[in-house]
Amino acid sequence: MNPRDDVLVIGGGVIGVACAYYLSKEGLRVRLLEKDRIGSGASHANCGLISPSHALPLATPGVIGKGLRWLLRKDSPLYIKARFDPALMMWLARFALRCNDRDMRASIDALCPILSGSRALYERLFQEESMACEWSPSGSLSVFRTEKEMAAFAPTVELLKARGIVAVALTDAALREKEPAVRDDMFGGWYFKIDAHLRPDRLMAEWRRILLERGVAVEEDCAVHSLDVSGGSVRSAGTARGRFAADHFVLAAGAWSPRLARRLGVKLPIQPAKGYSVTMGRPARCPRMPVFFQETKVLATPWPSGFRLGGTMEFSGFDPAKSSIRISALHRAAAEYLHDPGNGPAGEEWAGWRPMTWDSLPVIDRAPRLSNLTVAAGHNMLGMSLAPATGKLVAELLAGRDPHLPLAPYALRRFAA
């Protein structure tokens, strides 16, 4: 048996790392177990957008019809691999039931506080810690090809404005002045000043360094293969390096969390959804800020060190194959919206799994019937945006302090309804 810790965090993505960081700030002895390398999964090559503006859930009125039309196209933003998968079918059915105005607004109401709170925590984090991760509070721009599409987004803008997230409409010269990289035939865009961006792989490298400096034990290439439960609590985690015991356990393994939760009798209806990204050198006419191509659901993020295109939603289980069709769709979308889409050689073509819940809300809660297990998973496509607030909430739970945000929207019991 390895030395006993106060807290064992399972999962070395951005959520697990954030949990370990804030738990260490509570003075707890923390050990982090990661099956690969820290930040090697979805936290590695996402587009690094910190986006309070992305509080709209996937389940909205009318999205089912749009999704069905997308499924008829090979290069659409959505792909569902045909197969017999009862868990996915149940997930899709529950998702469909939420495609109404009431549930959409409930998800927005739950996401806005944690997104805005997490954005503020990033500012505090970078004031307290020296982290070279290309942080830029430049805002983001959602661009539309047509007046009709931009007008259709206006109700979303109003919903966000009512919750303190404000956008500015830009057309014609105002759009070109704000973002000269956007093509002249784009109708307009909505500028969200509150958004920011960073380079995720560099954030993860810096956060790993800080964890080690704070005395957190980081165990990489250390997959958890078993969990010992006795007397209503988790006793230890089994790995190839032996068993690790702790007083408290945090399950933050992203899309893989349901596999471990199932062994503990915890229902965690999270589906893996594959996203893609392409990283390359900065184009000659590079965007100043992240630009979201609304009609194609592709995001372009610039950094001083490079340029990344990302997007798509592929429900194909844990199939590791990368689709050349989806990679090409990212390039094609950039060419439709930007003067210079960046046609140089790709430094990295990546695909990874996002942990999707049917209501677009994460799980941040103590597990039922297991007194010392806390779940922090299911952050959908917002893991990078939600990490600081999630880590702080988990630390507050385990330290016995009042949470800085209401936890009810993120409770496990909502899946039993």
GUZA-855506 format. One record per residue (C-alpha): residue in one letter; x, y, z; residue number from 1. Coordinates in Angstrom, 2 decimals, decimal comma, always signed. Example, Ala and Ser with C-alpha at 12.3 -4.5 7.8 and 13.67 -1.06 7.14 Angstrom:
2
@type a&east +12,30&north -4,50&up +7,80&seq 1 .
@type s&east +13,67&north -1,06&up +7,14&seq 2 .
//
This chain:
417
@type m&east +0,00&north +0,00&up +0,00&seq 1 .
@type n&east +1,26&north +3,47&up -0,92&seq 2 .
@type p&east +1,20&north +6,37&up +1,60&seq 3 .
@type r&east -2,29&north +7,46&up +2,62&seq 4 .
@type d&east -3,50&north +10,85&up +1,39&seq 5 .
@type d&east -6,25&north +13,22&up +2,44&seq 6 .
@type v&east -7,67&north +13,31&up -1,11&seq 7 .
@type l&east -7,13&north +11,16&up -4,17&seq 8 .
@type v&east -8,16&north +12,82&up -7,45&seq 9 .
@type i&east -8,77&north +10,44&up -10,35&seq 10 .
@type g&east -8,23&north +12,16&up -13,70&seq 11 .
@type g&east -5,52&north +14,54&up -14,90&seq 12 .
@type g&east -7,49&north +16,70&up -17,32&seq 13 .
@type v&east -8,23&north +20,33&up -16,60&seq 14 .
@type i&east -11,05&north +19,48&up -14,15&seq 15 .
@type g&east -8,95&north +17,04&up -12,12&seq 16 .
@type v&east -5,99&north +19,41&up -12,09&seq 17 .
@type a&east -8,18&north +22,33&up -10,98&seq 18 .
@type c&east -9,64&north +20,18&up -8,20&seq 19 .
@type a&east -6,16&north +19,16&up -7,04&seq 20 .
@type y&east -5,00&north +22,79&up -7,08&seq 21 .
@type y&east -7,86&north +24,19&up -4,99&seq 22 .
@type l&east -7,79&north +21,22&up -2,61&seq 23 .
@type s&east -4,09&north +21,82&up -2,02&seq 24 .
@type k&east -4,90&north +25,45&up -1,21&seq 25 .
@type e&east -7,11&north +24,12&up +1,60&seq 26 .
@type g&east -3,99&north +22,58&up +3,14&seq 27 .
@type l&east -4,94&north +19,00&up +2,22&seq 28 .
@type r&east -2,51&north +16,28&up +1,14&seq 29 .
@type v&east -3,52&north +15,54&up -2,45&seq 30 .
@type r&east -2,52&north +12,85&up -4,91&seq 31 .
@type l&east -3,56&north +12,97&up -8,58&seq 32 .
@type l&east -3,80&north +9,79&up -10,68&seq 33 .
@type e&east -3,80&north +10,08&up -14,49&seq 34 .
@type k&east -3,93&north +7,13&up -16,88&seq 35 .
@type d&east -1,75&north +8,88&up -19,49&seq 36 .
@type r&east -0,01&north +12,23&up -19,10&seq 37 .
@type i&east -1,45&north +15,34&up -17,45&seq 38 .
@type g&east -3,63&north +17,17&up -19,97&seq 39 .
@type s&east -3,30&north +14,51&up -22,67&seq 40 .
@type g&east -7,02&north +14,16&up -23,42&seq 41 .
@type a&east -9,65&north +16,76&up -24,29&seq 42 .
@type s&east -7,66&north +19,32&up -22,28&seq 43 .
@type h&east -4,78&north +19,12&up -24,73&seq 44 .
@type a&east -6,00&north +20,40&up -28,10&seq 45 .
@type n&east -9,31&north +22,16&up -27,59&seq 46 .
@type c&east -9,52&north +25,77&up -28,75&seq 47 .
@type g&east -8,86&north +27,27&up -25,34&seq 48 .
@type l&east -11,91&north +29,55&up -25,29&seq 49 .
@type i&east -12,97&north +30,78&up -21,85&seq 50 .
@type s&east -16,53&north +31,57&up -22,76&seq 51 .
@type p&east -19,28&north +32,85&up -20,47&seq 52 .
@type s&east -21,03&north +33,60&up -23,77&seq 53 .
@type h&east -21,47&north +29,87&up -24,43&seq 54 .
@type a&east -24,20&north +29,42&up -21,84&seq 55 .
@type l&east -26,74&north +28,20&up -24,38&seq 56 .
@type p&east -27,23&north +24,42&up -23,96&seq 57 .
@type l&east -27,16&north +22,06&up -26,91&seq 58 .
@type a&east -30,79&north +21,11&up -26,25&seq 59 .
@type t&east -32,81&north +24,03&up -27,64&seq 60 .
@type p&east -36,14&north +24,33&up -29,44&seq 61 .
@type g&east -35,72&north +23,37&up -33,08&seq 62 .
@type v&east -32,35&north +21,69&up -32,72&seq 63 .
@type i&east -33,76&north +18,21&up -33,46&seq 64 .
@type g&east -34,84&north +19,23&up -36,96&seq 65 .
@type k&east -31,54&north +20,94&up -37,61&seq 66 .
@type g&east -29,67&north +17,89&up -36,35&seq 67 .
@type l&east -31,60&north +15,54&up -38,61&seq 68 .
@type r&east -30,75&north +17,73&up -41,61&seq 69 .
@type w&east -27,10&north +17,71&up -40,58&seq 70 .
@type l&east -27,08&north +13,91&up -40,42&seq 71 .
@type l&east -27,80&north +13,84&up -44,15&seq 72 .
@type r&east -24,44&north +15,52&up -44,84&seq 73 .
@type k&east -21,14&north +13,65&up -44,52&seq 74 .
@type d&east -19,25&north +16,80&up -43,46&seq 75 .
@type s&east -21,87&north +18,22&up -41,08&seq 76 .
@type p&east -21,03&north +19,46&up -37,55&seq 77 .
@type l&east -22,90&north +16,41&up -36,15&seq 78 .
@type y&east -22,31&north +12,71&up -36,76&seq 79 .
@type i&east -23,88&north +9,72&up -34,99&seq 80 .
@type k&east -22,37&north +6,35&up -35,85&seq 81 .
@type a&east -25,08&north +3,80&up -36,58&seq 82 .
@type r&east -24,91&north +1,01&up -33,99&seq 83 .
@type f&east -26,92&north -0,67&up -31,24&seq 84 .
@type d&east -26,08&north +1,33&up -28,14&seq 85 .
@type p&east -28,88&north +1,41&up -25,52&seq 86 .
@type a&east -27,06&north +3,97&up -23,34&seq 87 .
@type l&east -26,68&north +6,37&up -26,26&seq 88 .
@type m&east -30,30&north +5,85&up -27,32&seq 89 .
@type m&east -31,48&north +6,67&up -23,78&seq 90 .
@type w&east -29,19&north +9,72&up -23,72&seq 91 .
@type l&east -30,58&north +10,97&up -27,05&seq 92 .
@type a&east -34,16&north +10,44&up -25,85&seq 93 .
@type r&east -33,55&north +12,44&up -22,69&seq 94 .
@type f&east -31,79&north +15,11&up -24,75&seq 95 .
@type a&east -34,79&north +15,35&up -27,08&seq 96 .
@type l&east -37,16&north +15,82&up -24,13&seq 97 .
@type r&east -35,16&north +18,90&up -23,09&seq 98 .
@type c&east -35,44&north +20,64&up -26,46&seq 99 .
@type n&east -37,99&north +23,11&up -25,18&seq 100 .
@type d&east -37,93&north +26,69&up -23,99&seq 101 .
@type r&east -38,41&north +25,95&up -20,27&seq 102 .
@type d&east -35,56&north +23,46&up -19,98&seq 103 .
@type m&east -33,32&north +25,58&up -22,20&seq 104 .
@type r&east -33,76&north +28,56&up -19,86&seq 105 .
@type a&east -33,16&north +26,37&up -16,81&seq 106 .
@type s&east -29,81&north +25,24&up -18,24&seq 107 .
@type i&east -28,85&north +28,82&up -19,09&seq 108 .
@type d&east -29,72&north +29,90&up -15,56&seq 109 .
@type a&east -27,47&north +27,15&up -14,19&seq 110 .
@type l&east -24,57&north +27,77&up -16,58&seq 111 .
@type c&east -24,31&north +31,56&up -16,46&seq 112 .
@type p&east -23,23&north +31,87&up -12,80&seq 113 .
@type i&east -20,60&north +29,13&up -12,95&seq 114 .
@type l&east -19,23&north +30,34&up -16,30&seq 115 .
@type s&east -18,97&north +33,96&up -15,17&seq 116 .
@type g&east -17,58&north +32,92&up -11,80&seq 117 .
@type s&east -14,97&north +30,73&up -13,43&seq 118 .
@type r&east -13,94&north +33,58&up -15,75&seq 119 .
@type a&east -13,30&north +35,76&up -12,69&seq 120 .
@type l&east -11,37&north +32,96&up -10,98&seq 121 .
@type y&east -9,03&north +32,72&up -13,99&seq 122 .
@type e&east -8,17&north +36,40&up -13,53&seq 123 .
@type r&east -7,41&north +35,75&up -9,85&seq 124 .
@type l&east -5,43&north +32,62&up -10,69&seq 125 .
@type f&east -3,16&north +34,51&up -13,06&seq 126 .
@type q&east -2,69&north +37,28&up -10,51&seq 127 .
@type e&east -1,59&north +34,78&up -7,87&seq 128 .
@type e&east +0,39&north +32,36&up -10,04&seq 129 .
@type s&east +2,92&north +32,94&up -12,81&seq 130 .
@type m&east +1,55&north +30,85&up -15,69&seq 131 .
@type a&east +2,85&north +31,27&up -19,25&seq 132 .
@type c&east -0,21&north +30,06&up -21,17&seq 133 .
@type e&east -0,84&north +32,90&up -23,65&seq 134 .
@type w&east -3,84&north +34,25&up -21,72&seq 135 .
@type s&east -5,70&north +36,97&up -23,59&seq 136 .
@type p&east -8,90&north +38,73&up -22,37&seq 137 .
@type s&east -9,65&north +39,92&up -25,90&seq 138 .
@type g&east -13,27&north +38,77&up -26,11&seq 139 .
@type s&east -14,70&north +36,62&up -28,88&seq 140 .
@type l&east -16,62&north +37,19&up -32,08&seq 141 .
@type s&east -19,52&north +35,08&up -33,40&seq 142 .
@type v&east -19,73&north +35,68&up -37,16&seq 143 .
@type f&east -22,69&north +35,14&up -39,51&seq 144 .
@type r&east -22,78&north +34,94&up -43,29&seq 145 .
@type t&east -26,34&north +36,22&up -43,64&seq 146 .
@type e&east -28,62&north +38,78&up -42,04&seq 147 .
@type k&east -31,20&north +36,05&up -41,43&seq 148 .
@type e&east -28,78&north +33,89&up -39,42&seq 149 .
@type m&east -27,56&north +36,85&up -37,38&seq 150 .
@type a&east -31,10&north +37,93&up -36,59&seq 151 .
@type a&east -31,98&north +34,36&up -35,55&seq 152 .
@type f&east -29,23&north +34,56&up -32,92&seq 153 .
@type a&east -30,62&north +37,79&up -31,43&seq 154 .
@type p&east -32,98&north +36,02&up -28,97&seq 155 .
@type t&east -29,98&north +34,17&up -27,54&seq 156 .
@type v&east -28,19&north +37,49&up -27,13&seq 157 .
@type e&east -31,21&north +38,83&up -25,21&seq 158 .
@type l&east -31,31&north +35,77&up -22,95&seq 159 .
@type l&east -27,63&north +36,23&up -22,12&seq 160 .
@type k&east -27,99&north +40,00&up -21,65&seq 161 .
@type a&east -30,70&north +39,42&up -19,04&seq 162 .
@type r&east -28,13&north +37,38&up -17,13&seq 163 .
@type g&east -25,31&north +39,91&up -17,36&seq 164 .
@type i&east -23,52&north +38,62&up -20,47&seq 165 .
@type v&east -23,57&north +41,45&up -23,01&seq 166 .
@type a&east -22,82&north +41,36&up -26,74&seq 167 .
@type v&east -22,37&north +44,16&up -29,27&seq 168 .
@type a&east -23,77&north +43,81&up -32,80&seq 169 .
@type l&east -21,25&north +44,59&up -35,54&seq 170 .
@type t&east -21,87&north +44,89&up -39,27&seq 171 .
@type d&east -20,09&north +46,40&up -42,29&seq 172 .
@type a&east -17,19&north +48,72&up -41,36&seq 173 .
@type a&east -17,57&north +48,10&up -37,62&seq 174 .
@type l&east -17,11&north +44,36&up -38,16&seq 175 .
@type r&east -14,01&north +44,84&up -40,38&seq 176 .
@type e&east -12,52&north +47,27&up -37,84&seq 177 .
@type k&east -13,02&north +44,89&up -34,93&seq 178 .
@type e&east -11,74&north +41,86&up -36,85&seq 179 .
@type p&east -9,97&north +42,55&up -40,18&seq 180 .
@type a&east -9,35&north +38,82&up -40,72&seq 181 .
@type v&east -13,06&north +38,19&up -41,43&seq 182 .
@type r&east -14,03&north +38,08&up -45,10&seq 183 .
@type d&east -15,81&north +41,07&up -46,60&seq 184 .
@type d&east -18,86&north +39,03&up -47,64&seq 185 .
@type m&east -19,78&north +38,17&up -44,02&seq 186 .
@type f&east -22,93&north +40,00&up -42,96&seq 187 .
@type g&east -22,05&north +40,66&up -39,33&seq 188 .
@type g&east -21,25&north +39,35&up -35,90&seq 189 .
@type w&east -21,84&north +39,58&up -32,17&seq 190 .
@type y&east -18,84&north +40,62&up -30,06&seq 191 .
@type f&east -18,68&north +39,25&up -26,49&seq 192 .
@type k&east -16,18&north +41,31&up -24,51&seq 193 .
@type i&east -16,39&north +39,03&up -21,46&seq 194 .
@type d&east -14,76&north +36,06&up -23,20&seq 195 .
@type a&east -11,06&north +35,27&up -23,13&seq 196 .
@type h&east -8,73&north +32,60&up -24,46&seq 197 .
@type l&east -5,52&north +30,75&up -23,66&seq 198 .
@type r&east -3,41&north +27,93&up -25,03&seq 199 .
@type p&east -4,70&north +24,82&up -23,24&seq 200 .
@type d&east -1,65&north +22,57&up -23,56&seq 201 .
@type r&east +0,52&north +25,31&up -22,04&seq 202 .
@type l&east -1,99&north +25,95&up -19,28&seq 203 .
@type m&east -1,88&north +22,25&up -18,38&seq 204 .
@type a&east +1,94&north +22,17&up -18,37&seq 205 .
@type e&east +2,04&north +25,23&up -16,11&seq 206 .
@type w&east -0,65&north +23,93&up -13,77&seq 207 .
@type r&east +1,20&north +20,61&up -13,48&seq 208 .
@type r&east +4,35&north +22,50&up -12,50&seq 209 .
@type i&east +2,46&north +24,48&up -9,85&seq 210 .
@type l&east +0,87&north +21,33&up -8,43&seq 211 .
@type l&east +4,30&north +19,79&up -7,94&seq 212 .
@type e&east +5,56&north +22,99&up -6,33&seq 213 .
@type r&east +2,62&north +22,88&up -3,93&seq 214 .
@type g&east +3,46&north +19,33&up -2,92&seq 215 .
@type v&east +0,72&north +17,53&up -4,82&seq 216 .
@type a&east +1,80&north +13,99&up -5,73&seq 217 .
@type v&east +1,25&north +13,56&up -9,46&seq 218 .
@type e&east +1,11&north +9,96&up -10,72&seq 219 .
@type e&east +1,12&north +9,76&up -14,52&seq 220 .
@type d&east +0,70&north +6,58&up -16,62&seq 221 .
@type c&east -1,21&north +5,30&up -13,62&seq 222 .
@type a&east -4,64&north +4,02&up -14,68&seq 223 .
@type v&east -7,14&north +3,06&up -11,99&seq 224 .
@type h&east -8,33&north -0,51&up -12,59&seq 225 .
@type s&east -10,31&north -1,11&up -9,39&seq 226 .
@type l&east -11,86&north +0,67&up -6,43&seq 227 .
@type d&east -12,20&north -0,94&up -3,02&seq 228 .
@type v&east -15,47&north -0,11&up -1,24&seq 229 .
@type s&east -16,30&north -1,04&up +2,34&seq 230 .
@type g&east -18,75&north +0,26&up +4,89&seq 231 .
@type g&east -20,33&north +2,82&up +2,59&seq 232 .
@type s&east -17,10&north +4,51&up +1,55&seq 233 .
@type v&east -14,27&north +4,11&up -0,94&seq 234 .
@type r&east -11,14&north +2,76&up +0,75&seq 235 .
@type s&east -8,54&north +2,64&up -2,00&seq 236 .
@type a&east -7,86&north +2,73&up -5,74&seq 237 .
@type g&east -6,01&north -0,11&up -7,41&seq 238 .
@type t&east -3,40&north +0,65&up -10,09&seq 239 .
@type a&east -0,40&north -1,07&up -11,66&seq 240 .
@type r&east +1,69&north +0,72&up -9,02&seq 241 .
@type g&east -0,28&north -0,77&up -6,17&seq 242 .
@type r&east -3,18&north +0,55&up -4,13&seq 243 .
@type f&east -3,61&north +4,18&up -3,10&seq 244 .
@type a&east -5,68&north +4,91&up +0,00&seq 245 .
@type a&east -7,23&north +8,24&up +0,96&seq 246 .
@type d&east -9,86&north +9,79&up +3,20&seq 247 .
@type h&east -11,68&north +11,33&up +0,22&seq 248 .
@type f&east -11,87&north +10,52&up -3,49&seq 249 .
@type v&east -12,69&north +12,84&up -6,39&seq 250 .
@type l&east -13,78&north +11,27&up -9,68&seq 251 .
@type a&east -12,79&north +13,70&up -12,45&seq 252 .
@type a&east -11,96&north +11,39&up -15,33&seq 253 .
@type g&east -13,89&north +13,22&up -18,07&seq 254 .
@type a&east -15,56&north +10,98&up -20,64&seq 255 .
@type w&east -14,17&north +7,89&up -18,86&seq 256 .
@type s&east -15,86&north +8,75&up -15,55&seq 257 .
@type p&east -18,97&north +6,56&up -16,16&seq 258 .
@type r&east -16,82&north +3,44&up -16,45&seq 259 .
@type l&east -15,39&north +3,93&up -12,97&seq 260 .
@type a&east -18,67&north +5,22&up -11,54&seq 261 .
@type r&east -20,46&north +2,09&up -12,76&seq 262 .
@type r&east -18,16&north -0,08&up -10,63&seq 263 .
@type l&east -19,31&north +1,91&up -7,61&seq 264 .
@type g&east -23,01&north +1,66&up -8,43&seq 265 .
@type v&east -23,20&north +5,34&up -9,39&seq 266 .
@type k&east -25,33&north +6,23&up -12,42&seq 267 .
@type l&east -23,48&north +8,77&up -14,53&seq 268 .
@type p&east -25,14&north +9,17&up -17,97&seq 269 .
@type i&east -22,26&north +10,84&up -19,79&seq 270 .
@type q&east -21,67&north +10,13&up -23,47&seq 271 .
@type p&east -18,26&north +10,54&up -25,16&seq 272 .
@type a&east -18,52&north +12,95&up -28,11&seq 273 .
@type k&east -15,50&north +13,26&up -30,32&seq 274 .
@type g&east -14,28&north +16,70&up -31,28&seq 275 .
@type y&east -11,56&north +17,58&up -33,77&seq 276 .
@type s&east -8,93&north +20,28&up -34,03&seq 277 .
@type v&east -6,13&north +21,28&up -36,38&seq 278 .
@type t&east -3,17&north +23,31&up -35,10&seq 279 .
@type m&east -0,88&north +25,21&up -37,46&seq 280 .
@type g&east +1,29&north +28,28&up -37,74&seq 281 .
@type r&east -0,31&north +31,72&up -37,68&seq 282 .
@type p&east -1,67&north +32,77&up -41,09&seq 283 .
@type a&east -0,39&north +36,05&up -42,52&seq 284 .
@type r&east -3,78&north +37,65&up -41,83&seq 285 .
@type c&east -4,50&north +36,09&up -38,47&seq 286 .
@type p&east -7,58&north +36,88&up -36,36&seq 287 .
@type r&east -7,06&north +39,09&up -33,34&seq 288 .
@type m&east -9,44&north +37,05&up -31,19&seq 289 .
@type p&east -11,35&north +33,76&up -31,27&seq 290 .
@type v&east -13,85&north +33,75&up -34,14&seq 291 .
@type f&east -16,81&north +31,37&up -34,05&seq 292 .
@type f&east -18,27&north +30,49&up -37,45&seq 293 .
@type q&east -21,88&north +30,13&up -36,41&seq 294 .
@type e&east -23,36&north +28,35&up -39,40&seq 295 .
@type t&east -20,66&north +25,66&up -39,46&seq 296 .
@type k&east -20,05&north +25,47&up -35,67&seq 297 .
@type v&east -16,28&north +25,81&up -36,10&seq 298 .
@type l&east -14,05&north +27,96&up -33,90&seq 299 .
@type a&east -10,74&north +29,59&up -34,88&seq 300 .
@type t&east -8,41&north +30,61&up -32,04&seq 301 .
@type p&east -5,21&north +32,65&up -32,49&seq 302 .
@type w&east -2,22&north +32,67&up -30,15&seq 303 .
@type p&east +1,19&north +34,29&up -30,44&seq 304 .
@type s&east +2,56&north +30,77&up -30,95&seq 305 .
@type g&east +0,01&north +29,43&up -33,44&seq 306 .
@type f&east -3,52&north +29,07&up -34,76&seq 307 .
@type r&east -6,14&north +26,38&up -34,15&seq 308 .
@type l&east -9,41&north +25,34&up -35,80&seq 309 .
@type g&east -11,78&north +23,16&up -33,82&seq 310 .
@type g&east -15,30&north +21,79&up -33,86&seq 311 .
@type t&east -17,69&north +18,92&up -34,75&seq 312 .
@type m&east -19,70&north +16,58&up -32,53&seq 313 .
@type e&east -19,24&north +12,89&up -33,29&seq 314 .
@type f&east -21,08&north +10,26&up -31,27&seq 315 .
@type s&east -19,13&north +7,14&up -32,17&seq 316 .
@type g&east -18,26&north +5,74&up -28,76&seq 317 .
@type f&east -14,55&north +5,53&up -28,01&seq 318 .
@type d&east -13,60&north +4,81&up -31,60&seq 319 .
@type p&east -10,10&north +6,42&up -31,89&seq 320 .
@type a&east -10,17&north +6,76&up -35,68&seq 321 .
@type k&east -9,81&north +10,29&up -37,05&seq 322 .
@type s&east -12,06&north +11,21&up -39,97&seq 323 .
@type s&east -10,35&north +13,03&up -42,83&seq 324 .
@type i&east -13,81&north +14,33&up -43,81&seq 325 .
@type r&east -14,14&north +16,14&up -40,47&seq 326 .
@type i&east -10,60&north +17,51&up -40,64&seq 327 .
@type s&east -11,31&north +18,83&up -44,14&seq 328 .
@type a&east -14,56&north +20,40&up -42,92&seq 329 .
@type l&east -12,60&north +22,51&up -40,42&seq 330 .
@type h&east -10,34&north +23,86&up -43,18&seq 331 .
@type r&east -13,29&north +24,46&up -45,49&seq 332 .
@type a&east -15,18&north +26,42&up -42,82&seq 333 .
@type a&east -12,17&north +28,66&up -42,20&seq 334 .
@type a&east -11,91&north +29,40&up -45,91&seq 335 .
@type e&east -15,58&north +30,43&up -45,99&seq 336 .
@type y&east -15,20&north +32,98&up -43,17&seq 337 .
@type l&east -11,59&north +34,22&up -43,15&seq 338 .
@type h&east -9,45&north +36,03&up -45,70&seq 339 .
@type d&east -6,53&north +33,75&up -44,83&seq 340 .
@type p&east -7,67&north +30,36&up -43,49&seq 341 .
@type g&east -4,16&north +29,15&up -42,75&seq 342 .
@type n&east -3,30&north +26,67&up -45,47&seq 343 .
@type g&east +0,17&north +25,81&up -44,21&seq 344 .
@type p&east +1,11&north +22,35&up -42,97&seq 345 .
@type a&east -0,73&north +21,23&up -39,86&seq 346 .
@type g&east +1,41&north +20,91&up -36,79&seq 347 .
@type e&east -1,16&north +18,59&up -35,23&seq 348 .
@type e&east -4,43&north +16,98&up -36,26&seq 349 .
@type w&east -6,24&north +15,88&up -33,12&seq 350 .
@type a&east -9,42&north +14,14&up -32,05&seq 351 .
@type g&east -10,60&north +13,61&up -28,49&seq 352 .
@type w&east -13,68&north +12,90&up -26,41&seq 353 .
@type r&east -15,78&north +15,50&up -24,60&seq 354 .
@type p&east -17,97&north +14,25&up -21,69&seq 355 .
@type m&east -21,54&north +15,16&up -22,67&seq 356 .
@type t&east -24,61&north +15,29&up -20,43&seq 357 .
@type w&east -28,08&north +15,63&up -21,95&seq 358 .
@type d&east -28,75&north +18,94&up -20,16&seq 359 .
@type s&east -25,31&north +20,49&up -20,89&seq 360 .
@type l&east -24,64&north +20,82&up -17,15&seq 361 .
@type p&east -21,71&north +19,30&up -15,27&seq 362 .
@type v&east -21,94&north +17,00&up -12,28&seq 363 .
@type i&east -20,42&north +18,47&up -9,11&seq 364 .
@type d&east -21,79&north +16,44&up -6,21&seq 365 .
@type r&east -21,16&north +13,88&up -3,53&seq 366 .
@type a&east -22,07&north +10,38&up -4,63&seq 367 .
@type p&east -25,12&north +8,80&up -2,99&seq 368 .
@type r&east -24,39&north +5,94&up -0,62&seq 369 .
@type l&east -20,63&north +6,63&up -0,74&seq 370 .
@type s&east -19,80&north +9,18&up +1,93&seq 371 .
@type n&east -16,31&north +10,06&up +0,71&seq 372 .
@type l&east -16,69&north +10,16&up -3,07&seq 373 .
@type t&east -17,22&north +13,43&up -4,95&seq 374 .
@type v&east -17,94&north +13,48&up -8,68&seq 375 .
@type a&east -16,69&north +16,33&up -10,89&seq 376 .
@type a&east -17,42&north +15,31&up -14,45&seq 377 .
@type g&east -19,67&north +15,87&up -17,46&seq 378 .
@type h&east -18,45&north +19,34&up -18,40&seq 379 .
@type n&east -19,45&north +18,90&up -22,04&seq 380 .
@type m&east -17,49&north +21,31&up -24,28&seq 381 .
@type l&east -16,88&north +23,75&up -21,42&seq 382 .
@type g&east -14,27&north +21,99&up -19,31&seq 383 .
@type m&east -11,64&north +24,66&up -19,88&seq 384 .
@type s&east -14,16&north +27,42&up -19,14&seq 385 .
@type l&east -15,57&north +25,76&up -16,00&seq 386 .
@type a&east -12,42&north +24,34&up -14,43&seq 387 .
@type p&east -11,56&north +26,97&up -11,77&seq 388 .
@type a&east -15,11&north +27,22&up -10,42&seq 389 .
@type t&east -15,45&north +23,43&up -10,39&seq 390 .
@type g&east -12,16&north +22,99&up -8,55&seq 391 .
@type k&east -13,10&north +25,62&up -6,00&seq 392 .
@type l&east -16,55&north +24,09&up -5,42&seq 393 .
@type v&east -15,07&north +20,63&up -4,87&seq 394 .
@type a&east -12,51&north +22,05&up -2,44&seq 395 .
@type e&east -15,27&north +23,86&up -0,54&seq 396 .
@type l&east -17,32&north +20,66&up -0,32&seq 397 .
@type l&east -14,44&north +18,61&up +1,06&seq 398 .
@type a&east -13,31&north +21,36&up +3,43&seq 399 .
@type g&east -16,82&north +21,61&up +4,86&seq 400 .
@type r&east -17,30&north +25,22&up +3,83&seq 401 .
@type d&east -20,34&north +26,81&up +2,20&seq 402 .
@type p&east -20,04&north +26,64&up -1,60&seq 403 .
@type h&east -19,59&north +29,97&up -3,38&seq 404 .
@type l&east -22,31&north +28,94&up -5,87&seq 405 .
@type p&east -25,53&north +26,91&up -5,40&seq 406 .
@type l&east -24,81&north +23,25&up -6,17&seq 407 .
@type a&east -28,38&north +22,05&up -6,78&seq 408 .
@type p&east -28,25&north +22,43&up -10,62&seq 409 .
@type y&east -25,21&north +20,14&up -10,79&seq 410 .
@type a&east -26,53&north +17,39&up -8,50&seq 411 .
@type l&east -26,51&north +13,72&up -9,46&seq 412 .
@type r&east -30,13&north +13,28&up -8,41&seq 413 .
@type r&east -31,36&north +15,11&up -11,51&seq 414 .
@type f&east -30,56&north +12,02&up -13,58&seq 415 .
@type a&east -32,99&north +9,93&up -11,53&seq 416 .
@type a&east -35,94&north +12,19&up -12,41&seq 417 .
//
